[in-house]
Amino acid sequence: MLQNNALLAQLKQDIRANTPRAQGTIKATDKGFGFLETEDGTSYFIPPPAMKQVLHGDRIEAAIKEDGDKKQAEPEKLLEASLDRFIARVQLREGRLAVIPDHPSINQPLKARIKRSLDEASIADGDWVVARLVRHPLRPDDRGFFTQIDELVVKRDDPAVPWRVTLARHALEQECPPAAEAWPLQEEGLTREDLTAEPFFTIDGEKTRDMDDALRVETSDDGWTLTVAIADPTAYVDESHPADQEARTRAFTVYLPGQNVTMLPEALADDLCSLKPEVERPVLACRLQVGRDGTLGEYRFFAATICSQARLVYDDVSDWLEGVNDAAAPAAAIAPQLEALRDLAQARAAWREQHTLVFKDRPDYVFDLDDAGNVLDIRTETRRTGQRMIEEAMIVANACCADLLSREVGHGIFNVHHAFEPEKLDPALEFLAAQGIEVEREQLSELPRYRELRRALDDREDAWLDARLRRFQGYTNMSARPGPHFGLGLPAYATWTSPIRKYGDMVNHRLIKGVLKGEAAPAEASQRLTEQLTERRRLNRMAERDVKDWLYVRYLGQSLDQGTVYDADIIDIRRGGMRVRLSANGATAFIPAPMLHSDRNQVAIDDKEGRIQIAGEPCYQLGGTLRVKLVEAREATRSLVATPAE
């Protein structure tokens, strides 16, 4: 008997050793079956019974077996679970507790238990929770899926569901930090210049409360003197203060439609540090010279005290400078400065157009909400004169910061952006060559050469080329060492103009103050901190996008039966269809391939090239435009479905 068992075990081992295997990621479908997709692009079918052992997004190893002339995957080993900590909705059925992950491709209930420290009676059917996967069928000794509910996020009928669920999904704080009992001004050993008599002013949005920059502009024969005064939270908070530790963790203020979650306590962000009019405030300032041709001359950083004399709003300033009828004129001490700032900004923009790189204008979309969080309207805001003036003032001030820290300290918190990821340089060269654009490797990796290439590509005005090229391009990272910012076309860029809302700017403030006091440079920021700042910025942007997607579905879903036709830009092409952005409001929608033509076999989608042919004729491509109608709004997945209007 023992000998037979040994032979049987050896036979199974031999069969397993001779069975081909593949590693890849699970792609589920809404029809019960799925696919194992490997890194080389091979796709293996997984039948419905086997799909019960895995979840969409799992990385697994599978045995590849032949079924007639087809190959299919049999899951065997879990390499990485797609779920760990996740957001879910509670399902209570006949006393059985389960959770349904809030995921567009995972809709199966998973058995659950409630963490002992939670009040079981407080959790009801449909509530939103944070759950954790504790068992998986492909793990040794686990016979099925099992989860634990760790936290109640929000009750199902709470109006704040979109905000609370989104913040919880990205593990971001739900509330502003707690305030201290008092915020005494620290003794920093700095001499503050008294500029309270000078007519500084602020320009912000109408609802802005954390006003962190004030300006003073003086005109001379050869150009302008611009003084940029920035709120000074480090005058109240040293590095050992609990508020600083919390700010380091949060890294940024989170700006969502209808709600902000501040990095610093509101008593600082919206009051003591906010450069309100007619109130004295400590600031860190930079006085810089700009020539008539837009060139940056000498600059000087210093500590000061100011008293803003005007709180201006972008649209009001733009109306007045653009000659809109009945626009109210600013105070006599401010009006000439606004005209001077407009001229300075135009000179700087022209200089940057020639010597660096300038972003293309894109509109902002603003949600008007009522007190319950319902969308009343979505407004398009274009960059007007007021926004352009402040943008140019901040860019030149941050360029001064980058120069100072590079020369005097050698480190800081820099925004570093390489045009292309190193591993994507060769594919980018191949792609450009395939389009008849012969470039040298240095044109993608060296800033001066890249500026020339970018201008040449911009002159082509080829939206498809720009969209395809973006797939090879890199992201902006935070770095302790100076490095180029290819997006701006600058050799180095370090921000210090938003310390109320960015922890990296607080770090740079302290370094600038150290230079002013003649102190030896401290140790540079750790890689852990710069990576955290980069990751937090990514999470904040994802949270903003997710809340907006939720609000878009609720708002636009109410008017589906009206059949409104929208102009749209094609922003992504996938094997299953294409994604578009509506020009009128910024919402994104997906057009499934079956909606492109009544006969799916007539639709040929090349997702790598970003092109779609119908009946053999080119019809759609990345960067192109079309007119669409919305046909479905799915709140469960926060997604809109559209169809071509033609």
HULINMO-V919225 format. One record per helix or strand of 2 or more residues. SS is the DSSP state (helix for helix, strand for strand). FROM is the first residue (numbers start at 1). TO is the last residue. If there is no record, write none. Layout:
ss:SS from:FROM to:TO
ss:SS from:FROM to:TO
This chain:
ss:helix from:2 to:18
ss:strand from:21 to:28
ss:strand from:34 to:37
ss:strand from:43 to:46
ss:helix from:48 to:51
ss:strand from:59 to:67
ss:strand from:70 to:80
ss:strand from:85 to:93
ss:strand from:96 to:101
ss:strand from:109 to:114
ss:helix from:120 to:122
ss:strand from:128 to:135
ss:strand from:146 to:154
ss:helix from:161 to:169
ss:strand from:193 to:194
ss:strand from:201 to:204
ss:strand from:213 to:220
ss:strand from:223 to:231
ss:helix from:233 to:235
ss:helix from:242 to:250
ss:strand from:254 to:256
ss:strand from:259 to:261
ss:helix from:266 to:272
ss:strand from:280 to:291
ss:strand from:296 to:307
ss:strand from:311 to:313
ss:helix from:314 to:321
ss:helix from:332 to:355
ss:strand from:364 to:369
ss:strand from:375 to:381
ss:helix from:385 to:409
ss:strand from:414 to:417
ss:helix from:422 to:434
ss:helix from:442 to:445
ss:helix from:447 to:460
ss:helix from:463 to:472
ss:strand from:476 to:479
ss:helix from:503 to:516
ss:helix from:527 to:562
ss:strand from:565 to:574
ss:strand from:577 to:582
ss:strand from:588 to:592
ss:helix from:593 to:595
ss:helix from:600 to:602
ss:strand from:603 to:606
ss:strand from:611 to:614
ss:strand from:617 to:621
ss:strand from:625 to:634
ss:strand from:639 to:644
